[in-house]
Amino acid sequence: MRVSVSIVLGVSAANVTPTQKVVELLQGMAQKAEAEKEAEVKDHFKYVTFCEDTATAKQRAIDVGNKKIEQLKAEIATETASSEKLGGEIEELDGEISQAEQEMQAATELRAQEKNDYMVQDQDYAESLDAMDRAIIELKKMDHSTAQAEMLLQKTAAHSKMVSVGEWEQVWRVLAQSKKTGLLQDSGAPEVAAYTSHMGGIIGMLEDMKDKISEEKAQLNTEEANRGHAYELSMIDLSDKVEFDKQIRGEKASARASANKGAAEADGELSETTAVRNEDVQFLSDHNAECKKNSEEFEMRQETRAEEVKALGKAIEILSSDSVAGNSAKYRLVQTGTSFIQRKSSSGLRGPKQQRLFDFLQSAAARLDSRNLGVVAAQLASKSGGDPMAKVKEMISDLIERLEKQASEEAEHHGWCDKQMHDNKLTREELQSTIEQLQAKIDELAASIAKLGDDVAGLETEIKELNDARSKATAQRDEEHKENTATIQDAKEAQAAVQKALEVLKGFYDKAASAEGGYSGQQSESTGVLGMLEVIDSDFARLESETTADEESASTAYNKFMLESGGCGYHKGAEVCGSIADKTDLIKKKTKLSKKQSSEKHKTEKDLQDTQGEMAAAEETHDKLQPACVTPDVSVEERVQKREEEIESLQQALEILEG
């Protein structure tokens, strides 16, 4: 509502007393004060709602952050415990692998020593048997010389390491006994029968020793074979254990690396989440303090406004009483022709300074549409007792102070609004960027998962086609092998038959060439026939050779195709994996990767949902900030400028008052 001094001072068609005009002015002021009080209540209700909603949304974000922090801590603890457990298991496996490898090395060294010992013993047995054989042969051929027999036996004993000293002592005793009985004499020839009998006993002892050595040598060979077999079995068991333990260790090392990576990622996310949660806590604390402060200031303003309405009502009541309004009408204090204030001024009730001040205030009030300046002009034109100039001066000072306070409060509120709007804008921009990134990641994962699915389907089709091709190749190879085998057999039989025919014809014509009677057969024709048969024989030989070569080539190509296209198997002692095995392994890897990406996509979708929830809360906060911080009719700059001009006008009025 525009209130200016012109309303108070303007010309009226009716006779209206100044008191009535003042009452009307006061009534307008009271109505405006009441309306502003009610409007402020409504605005404050919106502001309180905004404070509560913002606090609720931020508390919800804090609760979500706390929950996520607990989850991340639990995840870190789980991954760390898993890593430590796997580390212990890996250390245990390393010990077992090292122990097995040491056992393999020790077994190999022991086996080498056993082999060496066996070779030495086997050589000794062989030399002993050879010495025994030669001794027996020589003794059987030897004449009846005791000296010769004794020398031979001593030489044999020297080369028979595997015969015990005790066994040779028995031989020496028999030989010595023979000397004592005179059966073996160096000086004369003994009886042939007696010599043969005692020498036969010695030879029998040597043959017994030979048989014993042969048995021991056979036992040695058996034991060596058993030790070699046991060594091979032990090495197979230990090698299998080392290979298995290394495979398990690799799996556990991979799992441990994955656990460490998961713990590191969770720790990084924990730091980020904790920082965001702490910022939210600080924001909520500042927000609650700001809202509390503004609510307290609202209560004080409401109390002031209520007192203002009460004071205006009391003034209206006083001015409307018979003492004021009645006397005003009684003494006909009305506006006729010129304004009441102008009439008083022209009658000498105001001096030039007051008139100048009044004109300035009236002009400024009209120019700025300022109720405050109009009230001062009205006060200056009033007929109150005491020193009116002092009261006007006091009123101007109070107005300046009040306007400056309003400017400070509005600047503070504007600063708060700017900060809230700025922070909210940054929050929404960050959340929007995060949403776009998460959505892009989801789209990328979805595309990758779809491609992996297509790849797996394509690989399965290729495996089916390879299996079909292998079946077809096997059927063709079997049929080809059957035909080639029959062809080779036919070629061999044909060559045998042709060679038989050549043998028959050549035999006849060779014989007929020297036959008597004047006919030697068809020698000239036979030459051509025999030549043709030789060509036919060479053709069949070439057929056999070419078919054999084709069979070998086809078999090699077939085996190569089956090896390269099949699964894993052993070829020439080495493990070989073909296309089907490679494609099957690739299917497993792609399927595993697809599952991992599906899990990651699900997690990203959950993060997107949470971020969209935070975005909705931020948008809601922005919508609630709008009515409290944005005034569509008058900008903050316009209000500030108008208030500054009012203050400047009031200060100029003070300067006029002070001379």
C-alpha positions as CSV (number, residue, x, y, z in Angstrom):
1,M,0.0,0.0,0.0
2,R,1.4,3.4,-1.0
3,V,1.3,5.9,1.8
4,S,2.6,9.4,1.1
5,V,2.3,12.8,2.7
6,S,0.1,13.9,-0.1
7,I,-2.7,11.8,1.3
8,V,-2.4,13.7,4.5
9,L,-1.8,17.1,3.0
10,G,-3.7,16.9,-0.3
11,V,-6.9,18.9,-1.0
12,S,-10.2,17.2,-0.3
13,A,-13.5,18.0,-1.7
14,A,-15.1,17.4,1.7
15,N,-14.4,19.2,5.0
16,V,-12.1,16.7,6.8
17,T,-10.3,17.4,10.0
18,P,-6.6,16.7,10.3
19,T,-7.4,14.3,13.2
20,Q,-9.6,12.2,10.9
21,K,-6.7,12.1,8.4
22,V,-4.3,11.0,11.0
23,V,-6.7,8.3,12.2
24,E,-7.1,7.1,8.6
25,L,-3.3,7.1,8.3
26,L,-2.9,5.2,11.6
27,Q,-5.6,2.7,10.5
28,G,-3.8,2.1,7.3
29,M,-0.6,1.6,9.2
30,A,-2.3,-0.8,11.6
31,Q,-3.8,-2.8,8.7
32,K,-0.4,-3.0,7.0
33,A,1.4,-4.0,10.2
34,E,-1.2,-6.7,10.8
35,A,-0.9,-8.0,7.2
36,E,2.9,-8.0,7.4
37,K,2.8,-9.8,10.7
38,E,0.5,-12.5,9.2
39,A,2.6,-12.7,6.0
40,E,5.8,-13.1,8.1
41,V,4.1,-15.9,10.0
42,K,3.3,-17.7,6.7
43,D,6.8,-17.1,5.3
44,H,8.3,-18.3,8.6
45,F,6.1,-21.4,8.5
46,K,7.6,-22.2,5.0
47,Y,11.0,-21.5,6.3
48,V,10.5,-23.8,9.3
49,T,9.2,-26.5,6.9
50,F,12.3,-26.0,4.7
51,C,14.6,-26.2,7.8
52,E,12.9,-29.4,9.0
53,D,12.8,-31.0,5.5
54,T,16.4,-30.1,4.8
55,A,17.5,-31.4,8.3
56,T,15.5,-34.6,7.7
57,A,17.0,-35.1,4.2
58,K,20.5,-34.4,5.5
59,Q,20.0,-36.7,8.5
60,R,18.8,-39.4,6.1
61,A,22.0,-38.9,4.1
62,I,24.1,-39.1,7.3
63,D,22.3,-42.4,8.3
64,V,22.9,-43.8,4.8
65,G,26.6,-42.8,5.1
66,N,26.9,-44.4,8.6
67,K,25.3,-47.6,7.3
68,K,27.6,-47.7,4.3
69,I,30.6,-47.0,6.6
70,E,29.7,-50.0,8.8
71,Q,29.2,-52.1,5.7
72,L,32.6,-51.1,4.3
73,K,34.3,-51.7,7.6
74,A,32.7,-55.2,7.7
75,E,33.8,-55.8,4.1
76,I,37.4,-54.6,4.8
77,A,37.5,-56.9,7.9
78,T,36.2,-59.9,5.9
79,E,38.6,-59.3,3.0
80,T,41.5,-58.8,5.4
81,A,40.7,-61.9,7.3
82,S,40.3,-63.8,4.1
83,S,43.7,-62.5,2.9
84,E,45.4,-63.4,6.2
85,K,43.9,-66.9,6.1
86,L,44.9,-67.4,2.5
87,G,48.4,-66.1,3.4
88,G,48.7,-68.7,6.1
89,E,47.5,-71.4,3.8
90,I,49.9,-70.3,1.0
91,E,52.8,-70.3,3.5
92,E,51.8,-73.8,4.6
93,L,51.7,-74.9,0.9
94,D,55.1,-73.4,0.3
95,G,56.4,-75.4,3.1
96,E,54.9,-78.6,1.8
97,I,56.1,-77.9,-1.8
98,S,59.6,-77.2,-0.5
99,Q,59.5,-80.3,1.6
100,A,58.4,-82.4,-1.3
101,E,61.1,-80.9,-3.6
102,Q,63.7,-81.6,-0.9
103,E,62.4,-85.2,-0.7
104,M,62.6,-85.5,-4.5
105,Q,66.2,-84.2,-4.5
106,A,67.2,-86.5,-1.6
107,A,65.5,-89.5,-3.2
108,T,67.3,-88.7,-6.5
109,E,70.7,-88.4,-4.8
110,L,70.0,-91.7,-2.9
111,R,68.9,-93.4,-6.1
112,A,72.1,-92.3,-7.8
113,Q,74.2,-93.7,-4.9
114,E,72.2,-96.9,-4.9
115,K,72.6,-97.2,-8.7
116,N,76.4,-96.6,-8.4
117,D,76.6,-99.2,-5.6
118,Y,74.6,-101.7,-7.7
119,M,76.9,-101.1,-10.7
120,V,80.0,-101.8,-8.5
121,Q,78.4,-104.9,-7.0
122,D,77.2,-106.2,-10.3
123,Q,80.6,-105.7,-11.8
124,D,82.1,-107.6,-8.9
125,Y,79.6,-110.4,-9.4
126,A,80.3,-110.6,-13.1
127,E,84.1,-110.7,-12.5
128,S,83.7,-113.4,-9.9
129,L,81.5,-115.5,-12.2
130,D,83.9,-115.0,-15.0
131,A,86.8,-116.0,-12.8
132,M,84.9,-119.1,-11.6
133,D,84.1,-120.2,-15.1
134,R,87.6,-119.8,-16.2
135,A,88.9,-121.6,-13.1
136,I,86.6,-124.6,-13.6
137,I,87.5,-124.9,-17.2
138,E,91.2,-124.7,-16.5
139,L,91.0,-127.2,-13.6
140,K,89.2,-129.7,-15.8
141,K,91.9,-129.4,-18.5
142,M,94.8,-129.3,-16.0
143,D,97.2,-132.2,-15.5
144,H,97.9,-133.7,-12.2
145,S,100.1,-130.8,-10.9
146,T,99.2,-129.7,-7.4
147,A,101.3,-126.5,-7.8
148,Q,99.5,-125.5,-11.0
149,A,96.1,-126.1,-9.3
150,E,97.0,-124.1,-6.3
151,M,98.3,-121.2,-8.3
152,L,95.1,-121.1,-10.4
153,L,92.9,-121.2,-7.4
154,Q,94.9,-118.3,-5.7
155,K,94.5,-116.3,-8.9
156,T,90.8,-117.1,-9.0
157,A,90.3,-116.0,-5.4
158,A,92.0,-112.7,-6.1
159,H,89.4,-112.0,-8.8
160,S,86.4,-113.3,-6.8
161,K,85.5,-110.5,-4.5
162,M,82.0,-111.8,-3.9
163,V,83.2,-115.1,-2.4
164,S,83.8,-115.0,1.3
165,V,87.1,-115.8,2.9
166,G,85.5,-118.6,4.8
167,E,84.4,-120.3,1.6
168,W,88.0,-120.1,0.2
169,E,89.3,-121.4,3.4
170,Q,87.3,-124.6,2.9
171,V,88.9,-124.9,-0.6
172,W,92.4,-124.5,0.9
173,R,91.6,-127.1,3.5
174,V,90.5,-129.6,0.9
175,L,93.7,-128.8,-1.1
176,A,95.9,-129.1,1.9
177,Q,94.2,-132.4,3.0
178,S,94.9,-133.8,-0.5
179,K,98.6,-132.9,-0.1
180,K,98.8,-134.7,3.3
181,T,97.2,-137.9,2.0
182,G,99.6,-137.9,-0.9
183,L,96.9,-137.9,-3.4
184,L,98.3,-134.8,-5.0
185,Q,102.1,-135.0,-5.2
186,D,104.3,-132.6,-7.1
187,S,107.2,-135.2,-7.4
188,G,105.3,-138.0,-8.9
189,A,102.1,-138.8,-10.8
190,P,99.3,-139.8,-8.4
191,E,96.7,-142.4,-9.2
192,V,94.5,-141.0,-11.9
193,A,91.3,-142.0,-10.2
194,A,92.3,-140.5,-6.9
195,Y,93.4,-137.3,-8.5
196,T,90.2,-137.0,-10.5
197,S,88.1,-137.7,-7.3
198,H,89.7,-135.0,-5.2
199,M,90.0,-132.5,-8.0
200,G,86.3,-133.1,-8.8
201,G,85.5,-132.2,-5.2
202,I,87.3,-128.8,-5.6
203,I,85.6,-128.2,-8.9
204,G,82.2,-129.0,-7.2
205,M,82.9,-126.5,-4.5
206,L,83.7,-123.9,-7.2
207,E,80.5,-124.7,-9.1
208,D,78.6,-124.4,-5.8
209,M,80.2,-121.0,-5.2
210,K,79.4,-120.0,-8.8
211,D,75.7,-121.0,-8.3
212,K,75.6,-119.1,-5.1
213,I,77.1,-116.0,-6.8
214,S,74.6,-116.3,-9.7
215,E,71.7,-116.5,-7.2
216,E,73.1,-113.5,-5.3
217,K,73.6,-111.6,-8.6
218,A,70.0,-112.4,-9.6
219,Q,68.8,-111.2,-6.2
220,L,70.9,-108.0,-6.6
221,N,69.3,-107.4,-10.0
222,T,65.8,-108.0,-8.6
223,E,66.4,-105.6,-5.6
224,E,67.8,-103.0,-8.0
225,A,64.8,-103.3,-10.2
226,N,62.5,-103.0,-7.2
227,R,64.4,-99.9,-5.9
228,G,64.2,-98.3,-9.3
229,H,60.4,-99.0,-9.5
230,A,59.9,-97.7,-6.0
231,Y,61.9,-94.6,-6.9
232,E,59.8,-93.9,-10.0
233,L,56.6,-94.4,-8.1
234,S,57.8,-92.1,-5.3
235,M,58.9,-89.5,-7.8
236,I,55.5,-89.7,-9.6
237,D,53.7,-89.3,-6.2
238,L,55.9,-86.4,-5.2
239,S,55.7,-84.7,-8.6
240,D,51.9,-85.0,-8.6
241,K,51.8,-83.5,-5.1
242,V,54.1,-80.6,-6.0
243,E,52.1,-79.9,-9.2
244,F,48.8,-80.1,-7.3
245,D,50.0,-78.0,-4.4
246,K,51.4,-75.4,-6.9
247,Q,48.0,-75.3,-8.7
248,I,46.2,-74.8,-5.4
249,R,48.8,-72.2,-4.3
250,G,48.2,-70.3,-7.5
251,E,44.4,-70.3,-7.0
252,K,44.9,-69.2,-3.4
253,A,47.4,-66.5,-4.4
254,S,44.9,-65.2,-7.0
255,A,42.1,-65.3,-4.4
256,R,44.4,-63.5,-1.9
257,A,45.3,-60.8,-4.5
258,S,41.5,-60.4,-5.2
259,A,40.9,-60.1,-1.4
260,N,43.6,-57.5,-1.0
261,K,42.3,-55.5,-4.0
262,G,38.8,-55.7,-2.6
263,A,40.0,-54.5,0.8
264,A,42.0,-51.6,-0.8
265,E,39.0,-50.5,-2.9
266,A,36.7,-50.7,0.1
267,D,39.2,-48.7,2.2
268,G,39.3,-46.0,-0.4
269,E,35.6,-45.9,-0.6
270,L,35.4,-45.8,3.2
271,S,37.6,-42.7,3.2
272,E,35.5,-41.0,0.7
273,T,32.2,-42.0,2.4
274,T,33.5,-40.9,5.8
275,A,34.6,-37.5,4.4
276,V,31.2,-37.0,2.8
277,R,29.4,-38.1,6.0
278,N,31.5,-35.7,8.1
279,E,30.7,-32.8,5.7
280,D,27.0,-33.7,6.0
281,V,27.3,-33.7,9.8
282,Q,28.9,-30.2,9.8
283,F,26.4,-28.9,7.3
284,L,23.5,-30.2,9.5
285,S,25.0,-28.6,12.6
286,D,25.4,-25.2,10.8
287,H,22.0,-25.5,9.2
288,N,20.3,-26.2,12.6
289,A,22.1,-23.3,14.2
290,E,21.1,-21.0,11.4
291,C,17.5,-22.1,11.6
292,K,17.4,-21.7,15.3
293,K,18.9,-18.2,15.1
294,N,16.4,-17.1,12.4
295,S,13.5,-18.6,14.5
296,E,14.6,-16.7,17.6
297,E,14.8,-13.5,15.5
298,F,11.4,-14.2,14.1
299,E,9.9,-14.5,17.6
300,M,11.4,-11.1,18.5
301,R,10.1,-9.5,15.3
302,Q,6.7,-10.9,16.0
303,E,6.7,-9.5,19.5
304,T,7.7,-6.1,18.1
305,R,5.0,-6.2,15.4
306,A,2.4,-7.2,18.0
307,E,3.5,-4.2,20.2
308,E,3.3,-2.0,17.1
309,V,-0.2,-3.1,16.3
310,K,-1.2,-2.6,19.9
311,A,0.3,0.9,20.0
312,L,-1.4,1.9,16.8
313,G,-4.7,0.6,18.1
314,K,-4.3,2.6,21.3
315,A,-3.4,5.7,19.3
316,I,-6.5,5.3,17.1
317,E,-8.6,4.8,20.1
318,I,-7.2,8.0,21.7
319,L,-7.5,10.1,18.5
320,S,-11.1,8.8,17.9
321,S,-12.2,9.8,21.3
322,D,-14.4,12.9,21.9
323,S,-11.4,14.6,23.5
324,V,-9.5,14.7,20.2
325,A,-11.9,13.9,17.3
326,G,-14.8,15.8,19.0
327,N,-12.8,18.9,19.7
328,S,-11.3,18.8,16.3
329,A,-14.8,18.9,14.8
330,K,-16.0,21.3,17.4
331,Y,-13.3,23.9,16.6
332,R,-13.6,23.2,12.9
333,L,-10.0,22.2,12.3
334,V,-10.7,21.3,8.7
335,Q,-9.0,21.5,5.3
336,T,-10.5,24.1,3.1
337,G,-8.9,25.3,-0.1
338,T,-5.3,24.8,0.9
339,S,-3.8,22.1,3.1
340,F,-3.9,22.3,6.8
341,I,-0.2,22.2,7.1
342,Q,0.3,24.8,4.4
343,R,-2.2,27.0,6.2
344,K,-0.4,26.6,9.5
345,S,2.9,27.3,7.8
346,S,1.6,30.3,6.1
347,S,0.2,31.5,9.4
348,G,3.7,31.4,10.9
349,L,3.5,28.1,12.9
350,R,6.6,26.8,10.9
351,G,9.8,28.6,10.1
352,P,11.7,28.5,6.8
353,K,13.9,25.6,8.0
354,Q,10.8,23.5,8.9
355,Q,9.2,24.4,5.6
356,R,12.3,23.4,3.7
357,L,12.5,20.2,5.6
358,F,8.9,19.4,5.0
359,D,9.2,20.1,1.3
360,F,12.2,17.9,1.1
361,L,10.5,15.0,3.0
362,Q,7.4,15.3,1.0
363,S,9.3,15.2,-2.3
364,A,11.5,12.3,-1.2
365,A,8.5,10.3,0.1
366,A,6.7,10.8,-3.3
367,R,9.8,10.0,-5.3
368,L,10.8,6.9,-3.4
369,D,7.3,5.8,-2.5
370,S,8.5,5.7,1.1
371,R,6.1,5.3,4.0
372,N,8.9,6.0,6.5
373,L,9.6,9.5,5.0
374,G,5.8,10.2,4.8
375,V,5.5,9.4,8.5
376,V,8.3,11.8,9.3
377,A,6.7,14.5,7.2
378,A,3.4,13.9,9.0
379,Q,5.1,14.1,12.3
380,L,6.7,17.4,11.2
381,A,3.3,18.7,10.2
382,S,1.6,17.5,13.4
383,K,0.7,19.9,16.2
384,S,2.1,17.9,19.0
385,G,3.3,19.6,22.1
386,G,6.9,20.2,23.2
387,D,9.7,20.7,20.7
388,P,8.4,19.2,17.4
389,M,11.8,19.5,15.8
390,A,13.5,17.4,18.5
391,K,10.8,14.7,18.1
392,V,11.3,14.7,14.3
393,K,15.1,14.5,14.7
394,E,14.7,11.6,17.2
395,M,12.2,9.9,14.8
396,I,14.7,10.3,11.9
397,S,17.6,8.9,13.9
398,D,15.4,5.9,15.0
399,L,14.4,5.3,11.4
400,I,17.9,5.4,10.2
401,E,19.0,3.0,12.9
402,R,16.0,0.7,12.1
403,L,16.7,0.8,8.3
404,E,20.4,0.1,8.9
405,K,19.5,-2.9,11.1
406,Q,17.0,-4.2,8.4
407,A,19.8,-3.8,5.8
408,S,22.2,-5.8,8.0
409,E,19.6,-8.5,8.7
410,E,18.7,-8.7,5.0
411,A,22.4,-8.8,4.0
412,E,23.0,-11.6,6.5
413,H,19.9,-13.5,5.2
414,H,21.0,-12.9,1.7
415,G,24.4,-14.2,2.4
416,W,22.9,-17.3,4.0
417,C,20.6,-17.8,1.0
418,D,23.5,-17.4,-1.4
419,K,25.5,-20.0,0.5
420,Q,22.6,-22.4,0.6
421,M,21.7,-21.9,-3.0
422,H,25.4,-22.2,-4.1
423,D,26.0,-25.3,-2.0
424,N,22.8,-26.9,-3.2
425,K,23.7,-26.1,-6.8
426,L,27.1,-27.7,-6.4
427,T,25.5,-30.7,-4.7
428,R,23.0,-31.1,-7.6
429,E,25.7,-30.7,-10.2
430,E,28.0,-33.3,-8.5
431,L,25.1,-35.7,-8.1
432,Q,24.1,-35.2,-11.7
433,S,27.6,-35.8,-12.9
434,T,27.8,-39.0,-10.7
435,I,24.4,-40.1,-12.1
436,E,25.6,-39.6,-15.7
437,Q,28.9,-41.5,-14.9
438,L,27.0,-44.4,-13.2
439,Q,24.5,-44.6,-16.0
440,A,27.3,-44.6,-18.6
441,K,29.0,-47.4,-16.6
442,I,25.8,-49.4,-16.5
443,D,25.3,-48.9,-20.2
444,E,28.9,-49.9,-20.9
445,L,28.6,-53.0,-18.6
446,A,25.3,-54.0,-20.2
447,A,26.9,-53.7,-23.7
448,S,29.9,-55.7,-22.6
449,I,27.7,-58.4,-21.0
450,A,25.6,-58.6,-24.2
451,K,28.7,-58.9,-26.3
452,L,30.1,-61.6,-24.0
453,G,26.9,-63.5,-24.4
454,D,27.1,-63.2,-28.1
455,D,30.7,-64.3,-28.0
456,V,29.9,-67.4,-25.9
457,A,27.0,-68.3,-28.2
458,G,29.4,-67.9,-31.2
459,L,32.0,-70.1,-29.6
460,E,29.4,-72.8,-28.8
461,T,28.3,-72.7,-32.4
462,E,32.0,-73.0,-33.5
463,I,32.5,-75.9,-31.1
464,K,29.4,-77.7,-32.5
465,E,30.7,-77.1,-36.1
466,L,34.1,-78.4,-35.1
467,N,32.6,-81.5,-33.6
468,D,30.5,-82.0,-36.7
469,A,33.6,-81.5,-38.9
470,R,35.5,-84.0,-36.7
471,S,32.7,-86.6,-37.0
472,K,32.6,-86.1,-40.8
473,A,36.4,-86.2,-41.1
474,T,36.5,-89.5,-39.1
475,A,33.8,-91.1,-41.3
476,Q,35.7,-89.9,-44.4
477,R,39.0,-91.2,-43.0
478,D,37.6,-94.6,-42.2
479,E,36.2,-94.9,-45.7
480,E,39.4,-93.6,-47.3
481,H,41.5,-96.0,-45.1
482,K,39.3,-98.9,-46.1
483,E,39.7,-98.1,-49.9
484,N,43.4,-97.5,-49.6
485,T,44.0,-100.7,-47.7
486,A,42.0,-102.7,-50.4
487,T,43.9,-100.9,-53.2
488,I,47.3,-101.7,-51.7
489,Q,46.3,-105.3,-51.1
490,D,45.1,-105.6,-54.7
491,A,48.3,-104.0,-56.0
492,K,50.4,-106.4,-54.1
493,E,48.4,-109.4,-55.3
494,A,48.6,-108.1,-58.9
495,Q,52.4,-107.6,-58.7
496,A,52.8,-111.2,-57.4
497,A,50.6,-112.5,-60.2
498,V,52.5,-110.5,-62.9
499,Q,55.8,-111.5,-61.5
500,K,54.7,-115.1,-61.6
501,A,53.6,-114.8,-65.2
502,L,56.9,-113.2,-66.1
503,E,58.7,-116.0,-64.4
504,V,56.8,-118.6,-66.3
505,L,57.1,-116.9,-69.7
506,K,60.8,-116.0,-69.3
507,G,61.5,-119.5,-68.2
508,F,59.8,-121.0,-71.2
509,Y,61.2,-118.6,-73.8
510,D,64.7,-118.9,-72.4
511,K,64.5,-122.6,-72.6
512,A,62.7,-122.6,-76.0
513,A,65.5,-120.4,-77.5
514,S,67.8,-123.4,-77.3
515,A,65.3,-126.1,-78.1
516,E,65.9,-128.5,-80.9
517,G,63.5,-129.2,-83.7
518,G,63.5,-125.8,-85.4
519,Y,60.8,-124.1,-83.2
520,S,61.9,-121.8,-80.5
521,G,58.5,-120.3,-79.7
522,Q,57.3,-116.8,-80.5
523,Q,60.5,-115.2,-79.4
524,S,59.8,-111.9,-81.2
525,E,56.3,-111.6,-79.9
526,S,57.3,-112.6,-76.4
527,T,59.7,-109.7,-76.2
528,G,56.8,-107.2,-76.6
529,V,54.6,-109.2,-74.2
530,L,57.3,-109.5,-71.5
531,G,58.0,-105.8,-71.9
532,M,54.3,-105.0,-71.4
533,L,54.2,-107.3,-68.4
534,E,57.1,-105.5,-66.9
535,V,55.4,-102.1,-67.5
536,I,52.2,-103.5,-65.9
537,D,54.3,-104.8,-62.9
538,S,55.8,-101.3,-62.5
539,D,52.4,-99.7,-62.7
540,F,51.1,-101.9,-59.9
541,A,54.2,-101.2,-57.9
542,R,53.7,-97.4,-58.5
543,L,50.0,-97.8,-57.5
544,E,51.1,-99.5,-54.3
545,S,53.7,-96.9,-53.5
546,E,51.5,-93.9,-54.3
547,T,48.5,-95.3,-52.5
548,T,50.7,-96.1,-49.4
549,A,52.0,-92.5,-49.6
550,D,48.5,-91.1,-49.9
551,E,47.4,-93.2,-47.0
552,E,50.2,-91.9,-44.8
553,S,49.6,-88.3,-45.9
554,A,45.9,-88.6,-45.3
555,S,46.4,-90.2,-41.9
556,T,48.9,-87.5,-40.9
557,A,46.6,-84.8,-42.0
558,Y,43.7,-86.4,-40.2
559,N,45.6,-86.8,-37.0
560,K,46.9,-83.3,-37.2
561,F,43.3,-82.0,-37.8
562,M,41.9,-84.1,-34.9
563,L,44.8,-82.9,-32.6
564,E,44.5,-79.2,-33.5
565,S,40.7,-79.2,-33.3
566,G,40.1,-81.4,-30.3
567,G,40.4,-81.2,-26.6
568,C,43.5,-81.7,-24.5
569,G,45.5,-84.9,-24.8
570,Y,49.0,-86.3,-25.0
571,H,50.9,-86.5,-28.3
572,K,54.5,-87.8,-28.4
573,G,54.7,-87.6,-24.6
574,A,53.6,-84.0,-24.4
575,E,50.1,-82.6,-23.5
576,V,48.5,-80.8,-26.5
577,C,45.2,-78.8,-26.5
578,G,43.2,-78.2,-29.7
579,S,40.7,-75.6,-30.8
580,I,37.8,-77.1,-28.9
581,A,39.7,-77.0,-25.7
582,D,40.8,-73.4,-26.4
583,K,37.3,-72.4,-27.2
584,T,35.9,-74.2,-24.2
585,D,38.4,-72.5,-21.9
586,L,37.5,-69.1,-23.6
587,I,33.8,-69.8,-22.9
588,K,34.6,-70.4,-19.2
589,K,36.6,-67.2,-19.0
590,K,34.0,-65.1,-20.8
591,T,31.2,-66.7,-18.7
592,K,33.2,-65.9,-15.5
593,L,33.8,-62.3,-16.8
594,S,30.1,-61.9,-17.6
595,K,29.1,-63.0,-14.1
596,K,31.6,-60.6,-12.6
597,Q,30.3,-57.7,-14.8
598,S,26.7,-58.6,-14.0
599,S,27.5,-58.4,-10.3
600,E,29.3,-55.1,-10.9
601,K,26.4,-53.8,-12.9
602,H,23.9,-54.7,-10.1
603,K,26.1,-52.9,-7.6
604,T,26.4,-49.9,-9.9
605,E,22.6,-49.8,-10.4
606,K,22.2,-49.8,-6.6
607,D,24.7,-46.9,-6.4
608,L,22.7,-45.1,-9.1
609,Q,19.5,-45.6,-7.2
610,D,21.0,-44.3,-4.0
611,T,22.5,-41.3,-5.9
612,Q,19.1,-40.6,-7.5
613,G,17.6,-40.6,-4.1
614,E,20.1,-38.0,-2.9
615,M,19.4,-36.0,-6.1
616,A,15.7,-36.0,-5.3
617,A,16.4,-34.8,-1.8
618,A,18.7,-32.0,-3.2
619,E,16.0,-31.0,-5.7
620,E,13.4,-30.9,-2.9
621,T,15.8,-28.7,-0.9
622,H,16.2,-26.4,-3.8
623,D,12.4,-26.1,-4.3
624,K,12.1,-25.1,-0.6
625,L,14.9,-22.6,-0.8
626,Q,13.2,-20.8,-3.6
627,P,10.3,-19.0,-1.6
628,A,12.7,-18.2,1.2
629,C,15.5,-16.8,-0.9
630,V,14.0,-15.7,-4.2
631,T,11.5,-12.8,-4.5
632,P,10.1,-12.6,-8.0
633,D,8.5,-9.1,-7.7
634,V,11.4,-7.0,-6.3
635,S,15.1,-8.0,-6.5
636,V,17.4,-7.8,-3.5
637,E,19.4,-5.2,-5.3
638,E,16.3,-3.0,-5.8
639,R,15.4,-3.3,-2.1
640,V,18.9,-2.5,-1.0
641,Q,19.0,0.5,-3.3
642,K,15.7,1.9,-2.1
643,R,16.7,1.4,1.5
644,E,20.0,3.2,0.9
645,E,18.2,6.1,-0.8
646,E,15.8,6.3,2.2
647,I,18.7,6.3,4.6
648,E,20.4,9.0,2.5
649,S,17.3,11.1,2.4
650,L,16.8,10.8,6.2
651,Q,20.5,11.8,6.7
652,Q,19.9,14.8,4.5
653,A,16.9,15.7,6.6
654,L,19.1,15.6,9.7
655,E,21.5,17.9,8.0
656,I,18.7,20.3,7.2
657,L,17.5,20.1,10.9
658,E,21.0,20.7,12.2
659,G,21.4,23.8,10.0
